């Protein structure tokens, strides 16, 4: 689990395709690795990757074929910058929102505008994700926890303050760029809970049965 608060910007140092999977080495920049162990998770542009080996300034992860199908790593290149965040611990401050690192889809930057000192982006999400994008709700873009300021169907507007722009890869985004998108976990779970379950039999509990048992009058 992550918070969407980026700790460092790294870059892709090496890529090896192995039988449909991708073996990727990530240079970690200023990300502290002293407490990272093999098997730990590091969000890389919002994608939860498992550390399979590591060095003083890098880690190595295997990206499965399924993850490649759902992300923009299929078109990644050596040297590409990536946002990095270590998994949360019990003492981590939840400065952003709960982020799983399981990307829901790839969205596209439609427009970029500078307003005062901030950068505003209009992002086009896949149509099926539009219902999870409420005004003033949370969304994760390339691993960064952000607030949705305006919604138009599956399009939404973000305002990136100078600090966030300077500490992430978002400052480099231009129209046409692809970004990883993860919608709010709470919205996903609420939708699932509200859906009727066809394979769950009815309980048979009614006001009449409660009355017969003396629970209501």
Long-range contacts (C-beta under 8 A, 24 or more apart in sequence): 1-87, 1-88, 1-98, 1-99, 1-100, 1-101, 2-43, 2-48, 2-85, 2-87, 2-88, 2-99, 2-100, 2-101, 2-143, 3-85, 3-88, 3-92, 3-93, 3-94, 3-95, 3-96, 3-97, 3-98, 3-99, 3-145, 4-85, 4-96, 4-97, 4-99, 4-138, 4-140, 4-143, 4-144, 4-145, 4-146, 5-85, 5-95, 5-96, 5-145, 6-83, 6-84, 6-85, 6-143, 6-144, 6-167, 6-168, 7-31, 7-32, 7-84, 7-85, 7-86, 8-84, 9-81, 9-82, 9-83, 9-84, 9-167, 9-168, 9-169, 10-44, 10-81, 10-82, 10-84, 11-79, 11-80, 11-81, 11-82, 12-76, 12-77, 12-78, 12-79, 12-80, 12-82, 13-58, 13-78, 14-78, 15-76, 15-77, 15-78, 18-62, 20-65, 21-62, 21-63, 21-64, 21-65, 21-68, 22-62, 22-63, 22-68, 22-73, 23-60, 23-61, 23-62, 23-63, 24-49, 24-60, 24-61, 24-62, 24-63, 24-73, 24-76, 25-58, 25-59, 25-60, 26-58, 26-59, 26-60, 26-61, 26-82, 26-84, 27-57, 27-58, 28-57, 28-58, 28-59, 28-84, 29-84, 31-84, 31-86, 32-86, 33-57, 33-59, 35-86, 36-86, 40-86, 40-87, 41-86, 41-87, 41-101, 42-84, 42-85, 42-86, 42-87, 43-83, 43-84, 43-85, 43-86, 43-87, 43-99, 43-101, 43-143, 44-82, 44-83, 44-84, 44-143, 45-71, 45-72, 45-82, 45-83, 45-142, 45-143, 45-169, 45-180, 46-83, 46-99, 46-101, 46-103, 46-140, 46-141, 46-142, 46-143, 46-144, 46-180, 46-181, 46-182, 47-71, 47-73, 47-101, 47-103, 47-143, 47-180, 48-100, 48-101, 48-102, 49-101, 67-103, 70-103, 70-105, 70-106, 71-103, 71-106, 71-180, 72-106, 72-178, 72-179, 72-180, 75-178, 81-169, 81-172, 82-169, 83-142, 83-143, 83-144, 83-168, 83-169, 84-143, 85-143, 95-145, 96-138, 96-144, 96-145, 97-138, 97-140, 97-145, 97-184, 98-185, 98-186, 99-140, 99-143, 99-145, 99-182, 99-185, 100-182, 100-185, 101-182, 102-182, 103-180, 103-181, 103-182, 104-129, 104-132, 104-181, 104-182, 104-183, 105-129, 105-181, 106-178, 106-179, 106-180, 106-181, 107-141, 107-178, 107-179, 107-180, 107-181, 108-176, 108-177, 108-178, 108-179, 109-173, 109-174, 109-175, 109-176, 109-177, 109-178, 109-179, 110-155, 110-175, 111-175, 112-173, 112-174, 112-175, 115-159, 117-161, 117-162, 118-159, 118-160, 118-161, 118-162, 118-165, 119-159, 119-160, 119-165, 119-170, 119-171, 120-157, 120-158, 120-159, 120-160, 121-157, 121-158, 121-160, 121-170, 121-173, 122-155, 122-156, 122-157, 123-155, 123-156, 123-157, 123-158, 123-179, 123-181, 124-154, 124-155, 125-154, 125-155, 125-156, 125-181, 126-154, 126-181, 127-153, 127-154, 129-154, 129-181, 129-183, 130-154, 131-191, 132-183, 132-184, 132-187, 132-188, 132-191, 133-183, 134-187, 137-184, 137-187, 138-184, 139-181, 139-182, 139-183, 139-184, 140-180, 140-181, 140-182, 140-183, 141-170, 141-179, 141-180, 141-181, 142-168, 142-169, 142-170, 142-179, 142-180, 143-168, 143-180, 144-168, 144-170
